[in-house]
Amino acid sequence: MPSPVGHALAAVAAGWAIARPATPRRALIVQSSILAVVGAAPDLDLLINRHSAETHSLGAAVIVATLAAWMAWPVADTRWRIWLAVALAWATHPLLDALADDSSPPIGIMAFWPVTHVYVHAAWTIFDSIYRHWWEAGFLPHNLRAIAKEIVLLAPITAAVGWLRRSTPLRSRPDGAPRPDRAGP
């Protein structure tokens, strides 16, 4: 499974695709941090020994996105965009995991929970799995190579999405005023 670095980059890119990078800089840092945490959060299931299960699903993405929109997390200008940005940011996690090496049973992720409890995995992989056994030989070199590969693959995509979304003019509201960068309560 990819590292938190890869998951964060993919989540920020997905969130920015829906909710343009915020301005000013402080709002951008808050927005990017929230999206990055959302992208890495499904791996918290490691703490309860349920890795790749329910948290790695589109069902979990819907639940978290609904919570984010209800609480008006500062990632987008409307609740609908908050919901979409957070849902996509969360959904990048199971996508990347499905495209990564997986050697620990059950193989794959429970992507379509609660509709089904079937584990799915792509026939081919793009990302290397992160070693969790820090005491074993090769832990550090392998993980550093895996993280470098994630950065090489995902950082340009994240940068391109950020650049393209920032250079696209804001659509205005029906009253002619530009949409705000942050949602209110």
N, C-alpha and C positions, 0 to 999 in steps of 0.2 A: 504494500500500500504506500502511496506517496507520503511525503513528509508534510508537516504543518506549513512549511514554506510554499510548497507547490499548491496545497489546498488554499492558502491565503491568496496567492496570486490569481488563481482561477476564479475564486469568489469575488475578488475586487473587480476583475474584468467583467464578470457576468453582471454584477451590481451596477457598474458604470454603464453597461450597455442599455440598461433601463433608466437609471437615474444618473444623469451626467455627473462628472466629478464636481463636487461642491466648491463654492467660493464663499468667503475668503479662505485663506490657507488653514486656519484653525478648524473651520467646518470640514475641509477636505480631510484633515487628519482624523477627525472624529468619524466621518463617514467611512473612510478607508479602513480604520481600525475596527469598526463594527462589522463591516462586510468581511474582513479577514478573519475575525473571531467566529462569525457565522460559518464560514467555510471550513474552519478547522474543528468546530465544536462537535460534529458527530463522533469524533474519536474519543470523546469523554466516556463513551461506553466501554472503553478499556478498563476503566476504574471499577466497573461492575461485572466484568468478564462476559460481556455481550457484544463483542466487537463484530462489526459487519452485519448486525441484525437490524432491529427496528429503526435505530437512529440513522442508518444508511439507506433511507428510503424516501420516496416522493411523498409518502404519507407524513413523515416527520417534517419535510420541507413545508407542507401545507400548514401543519400545526404551528411551527415556528413563525412562518410568514404571517399567519393570522394574529398571533400574539404581537408581532412587531407592528403590524398595521393598527391594531387596537390601541397599543401604547404609543403610537406615533414616533417610532425610533427615527432619529435624524439622519436618514439615508436618502430621502427623496422629498419631492415637493407636495405630493398628494398621498393619501393612504393607499390608493390603488397602486401607485408606483412603489411605495414602500413594500407592499405585499409582493409585487412582482420581483423587485430587486432582491429581497431577502429569500424568496422561494428559489430563485435562480442561483443565488449565491450558495444556499444550502445544497441544492441539487448538483452543483459541481462536484461536491465531495463523493457521492456515490458513483458519479460518472468517472472521475479519475480513478477511484478504487477498482471499478470494473475493468479499467484499461491498464491495470498494474499486475505485476507478478503476484501470485497468491499461492502459497504452499501450505497454509494451515487450514485444516478442515473446520467448518465447511467452506469449500472453495467458492468465492464470489461474495456477493452482497444481497441482502433482502430488499432489492430495489423497489418492489411494488407492494410492500406492506402498507396498509392492512388488507389489501385485496387478495394477496397470496403471500405465503411464507416461503416460497421457492427462492433459492439463491441463484443469482445470475452472474456470469462472468464472460467477458469478451473472448472470442477465439484467439485473438492476438493481443499482445501487450505493447504499450508505449512507455510506461513508467516502471522503474525498478521498485521493488519492495524495500521498505526501510527495515533494517535489522533492529530488533528490540532487545536482544541479548547483549548488553554492553560489555559483559565480561568475556565474550568470545573473541578469538583472533579475527581480524578483518572487519570488526564492527565499524571503526572510525573511517577507514579508507572507503569501504563500500557505501556508507551513508553519505559521505562527502561527495562521492561520484554521483550518487542518486539525486542529491539535492542540486548539484551543479547541472545535471541534465534537466531537472524541473525548471530551473532558472533560465537555462538556454531556450527551452521550449515555451515557457509561459510568460516570462517577463516581456518579451517583445509584443506578445498579444495584448497583455495588460497595458503596456505603454501605448500601443496603437489605438486601442479602444478609448483610453483616456484622452489622447490627442484628438481623435476624430470627434468624440462627444463634446470636447471643449470648444472645438472649432465650428460646431454646428450651432446656428443661432437658436436662441430660446424661442419657443412658440409662446405667443401671448395669450392671456385669458380673453374671454369674450369682451370684457370691458376695455381691452387694449393694454392693460398693465402686464408687465412680464411676470411669469410665475416665480415665486420665491424659491430659493435653493433649499430651504428646510421646511419641514411640515410643522405645523403648530399642534397644540394638544387637542 
